[in-house]
Amino acid sequence: LILTGMPRTSLGLVLPPDAAAMEFAIPYLRWRALGMIPALFASTGFAAYRGLLNTVTPLKVSLVTNGVNLLLDPIFIFGASIFSGLGVAGAALATAVSETLGGLIYARLLFRRKLVSWVGLLSTPKWSSLKNIIAGGAAILAR
């Protein structure tokens, strides 16, 4: 929400306020931030299928989402017959749409294979489940 609602604040951490890129970065970040949550879900789906030793499904999903991004980029950047282009913001919107599509595809696949349930998504994880994940993450972080 902060990236979408107050992009200048976030960008101020990496760009000077008078940077020439700021006028392009603000609308880009606003549109791009919309796809961040779906991208996290897609990343989780990708990891779940890799954990199942299935690399073909993530490859197919990646081909679809990258193909959609490839088709939408020129339309959103430069425009089409009845739609005027959005410029740099159009690139961000095309990416956000493709990442949302990827998240939705993975959600459907994970629910269909019963790897995810609504109860599991909406409930608080148990400490016994988190303990091993935290220990493994701490070991990796310490390296």
C-alpha positions in Angstrom: 0.0 0.0 0.0 2.8 2.4 0.8 4.4 1.8 -2.6 1.1 2.4 -4.4 -0.1 5.3 -2.2 3.2 7.1 -1.4 5.7 6.1 -4.1 7.7 9.4 -3.7 8.5 8.5 -0.1 9.8 5.0 -1.0 11.7 6.3 -4.1 13.2 9.0 -1.9 15.3 6.3 -0.3 17.1 5.5 -3.5 16.7 8.7 -5.7 17.3 12.3 -4.9 14.0 14.3 -5.0 15.0 16.3 -8.1 16.2 13.2 -10.1 15.1 13.2 -13.7 14.0 9.6 -13.3 11.5 10.5 -10.6 8.8 11.5 -13.1 8.9 8.1 -14.7 9.6 6.1 -11.5 6.5 7.3 -9.6 3.8 6.0 -12.0 6.0 2.9 -12.7 6.1 2.0 -9.0 2.4 2.7 -8.5 1.4 0.2 -11.2 4.2 -2.3 -10.5 3.4 -2.5 -6.8 -0.1 -3.9 -7.6 1.5 -7.1 -8.8 3.8 -7.7 -5.8 1.4 -9.8 -3.7 0.4 -12.0 -6.7 4.1 -12.3 -7.5 4.7 -13.6 -4.0 2.0 -16.2 -4.5 3.4 -17.2 -7.8 6.9 -17.6 -6.3 5.4 -19.8 -3.6 3.6 -21.9 -6.2 6.9 -22.2 -8.2 8.7 -23.3 -5.0 5.9 -25.8 -4.2 6.1 -27.5 -7.5 9.9 -27.6 -7.4 9.6 -29.2 -4.0 7.5 -31.9 -5.6 10.3 -32.3 -8.2 8.0 -31.0 -10.9 9.8 -28.5 -13.0 7.6 -28.8 -16.1 4.5 -27.1 -14.5 6.5 -24.0 -13.4 8.1 -23.8 -16.9 4.6 -23.9 -18.5 3.3 -21.2 -16.1 6.4 -19.1 -16.8 5.9 -19.4 -20.6 2.3 -18.3 -20.3 3.0 -15.3 -18.0 6.0 -14.2 -19.9 4.1 -14.5 -23.2 1.3 -12.4 -21.8 3.8 -9.8 -20.6 5.4 -9.9 -24.1 2.0 -9.2 -25.8 0.9 -6.6 -23.3 4.1 -4.5 -23.1 3.9 -2.9 -26.5 0.1 -2.4 -26.2 0.3 -0.7 -22.8 3.5 1.2 -23.6 2.7 2.5 -27.0 -1.0 2.0 -27.2 -3.4 0.4 -29.7 -6.0 1.7 -32.1 -8.5 2.9 -29.4 -6.1 3.0 -26.4 -3.4 5.6 -26.0 -0.1 4.3 -24.5 0.9 4.7 -20.9 4.7 4.9 -21.6 6.9 3.6 -18.8 3.8 3.0 -16.5 2.4 0.7 -19.2 5.4 -1.6 -18.8 4.7 -1.8 -15.1 1.0 -2.4 -15.7 1.8 -5.2 -18.2 4.1 -6.8 -15.6 1.6 -6.5 -12.8 -1.1 -8.1 -15.0 1.2 -11.0 -16.0 2.2 -11.6 -12.4 -1.4 -11.5 -11.2 -2.2 -14.1 -13.9 0.7 -16.3 -12.7 -0.5 -16.0 -9.1 -4.0 -17.0 -10.2 -2.8 -19.9 -12.2 -0.7 -21.2 -9.3 -3.6 -20.7 -6.9 -5.8 -22.8 -9.1 -3.2 -25.5 -9.5 -2.4 -25.6 -5.8 -6.1 -25.8 -4.8 -6.9 -28.4 -7.4 -4.0 -30.7 -6.2 -5.1 -30.0 -2.6 -1.7 -28.7 -1.7 -3.4 -25.5 -0.3 -6.7 -25.1 1.5 -8.6 -22.0 2.6 -8.5 -23.1 6.2 -4.7 -23.5 6.0 -4.3 -20.1 4.3 -6.5 -18.2 6.8 -5.3 -19.9 10.0 -2.3 -18.9 12.2 0.6 -21.3 11.8 1.5 -23.5 14.7 4.9 -22.9 16.4 5.9 -26.5 15.8 5.6 -25.8 12.1 7.5 -22.6 12.2 10.3 -23.8 14.4 12.0 -25.9 11.7 11.5 -23.2 9.1 13.1 -20.6 11.3 15.9 -22.9 12.3 16.7 -23.7 8.7 16.4 -20.0 7.6 18.7 -19.0 10.5 21.3 -21.5 9.4 21.2 -20.2 5.8 21.4 -16.6 7.0 24.4 -17.4 9.3 26.4 -18.8 6.3 
